[in-house]
Amino acid sequence: MQLTRQTALALQQEGKAAYEAGDPHDSSPYSRFGNAEQQFGYQFWTRGWITARSAAEGAEEQAEASAGR
C-alpha cells in the first residue's frame, strides 16, 4: 500500500461505506497496532467511518429541528 493522499481518500470512502452498511466502528480490516501501513489504513478508515456517522447524526438533528421539536 502506498501511503498517499489518494490512498487516504480511498480508505476514508471504505470507512464511510462500512458505516452505511451498518458495520460497527471496530470492524476495520486494518490494525491499530500493526506496522505503518496497517496504522495508516486504520487511521483513515476510522476517520471515514466517523465522518459518515457525524453526517448521519447531523441529518437526524436537522430533521428533528424542522419537525418543530
C-alpha positions in Angstrom: 0.0 0.0 0.0 1.3 3.4 -0.9 0.8 6.0 1.9 -0.5 8.8 -0.3 -3.4 11.2 -0.2 -5.2 9.2 -2.9 -4.9 6.1 -0.7 -6.1 8.0 2.3 -9.2 9.2 0.5 -9.9 5.7 -0.7 -9.6 4.4 2.8 -12.0 7.1 4.1 -14.5 6.0 1.4 -14.2 2.4 2.6 -15.0 3.6 6.2 -18.0 5.6 5.0 -19.3 2.6 3.1 -18.8 0.4 6.1 -20.9 2.8 8.3 -23.6 2.9 5.7 -23.6 -0.9 5.5 -24.2 -0.9 9.3 -20.7 -2.2 10.3 -19.6 -1.3 13.8 -16.7 1.0 14.5 -14.4 -1.8 15.4 -14.9 -3.7 12.2 -11.9 -2.0 10.5 -9.9 -4.5 8.4 -6.7 -2.6 9.5 -4.8 -3.0 12.7 -4.3 0.0 15.0 -1.2 -1.6 16.4 0.2 -3.1 13.2 3.0 -1.8 11.0 3.0 1.6 9.5 0.7 0.6 6.6 -1.8 -1.0 8.9 -1.8 2.0 11.2 -2.3 4.3 8.2 -5.2 2.2 7.0 -6.8 2.1 10.4 -6.5 5.9 10.9 -8.1 6.8 7.6 -10.7 4.0 7.5 -11.8 5.1 11.0 -11.8 8.8 10.0 -14.2 7.9 7.1 -16.4 5.9 9.5 -16.6 8.7 12.0 -17.3 11.3 9.3 -20.2 9.2 8.0 -21.6 8.8 11.5 -21.3 12.5 12.2 -23.1 13.4 8.9 -25.9 10.9 9.7 -26.3 12.4 13.2 -26.4 15.9 11.8 -29.1 15.0 9.3 -31.2 13.5 12.1 -30.8 16.6 14.3 -31.9 18.8 11.3 -34.9 16.6 10.7 -35.9 16.9 14.3 -35.5 20.6 14.3 -37.5 21.1 11.1 -40.3 18.9 12.6 -40.8 21.6 15.3 -39.2 19.8 18.2 
